[in-house]
Amino acid sequence: MKKQSLIWALSLLLYVPFSLSAEEKTVTPPSDTAPKNMVKKSVDDDFETIKENLELAITGKGLRVSGTLHVSEMLNRTGKDLGFNKQIFAKAESLEFCSALISHKMAVADPANISICPFTIAVYSYTEKPEQVYVSYQIPHLLGDAGEVSDDIKTLLADILEEATE
C-alpha cells in the first residue's frame, strides 16, 4: 500500500512540470495587496537608490548584509528552459541579514526558530513598469514563547523598510 502511494506521488511530481505547454504557463499580474504574513510597499524611485537605501538602513541598525540574491538574473537565465518565456522583473534582488541578539532570543523561545534567520527583504521592479520599485518581506511566525522577540522582529523589519523608503 505504501509503495503504491509512493509510486503514485512520484509519477504525479514527474508529470506536473511537463504537463503544461509554454503557452499555458502564465504570469499572474502583480497584486497591490499582500497576505497577512507579508509586507509590501511601492516606491516612486529608481531601483539602485532604493537598494542602496535598504543596505544603509540595515547597516545603520548595526547589522551586516550577509548575502544578496540576484533573483531576476536567476529567473531570466532559467525561465526559457522551464517554459516561462515572459520576463517578470526588470530587476529583483533580495538582501539577507541577521541580528545575533534576535537570533539568540528566537533560539531561546524554540531552537527551531533559527530557521527564520537570515531575514530577507526583497527590492524589485516589474518589466512592464520599471520605474515603480517595490520592497517586501515576510513576517516570520515563531514557535514557543516568542511574543517579545516576534515584536522585536516586526519592529526591526518595519523600521528598515520605512527608513529605506522615506
Secondary structure, DSSP 8 states (H G I E B T S, - for coil): -HHHHHHHHHHHHHHHHHHS-TTT-------S---TTEEEEEEES-HHHHHHHHHHHHHHTT-EEEEEE-HHHHHHHHHGGGT--S--EEEEEEEEEE-HHHHHHHHHH-GGGGGG-SEEEEEEEETTEEEEEEEEEE-----SS-HHHHHHHHHHHHHHHHHHH-
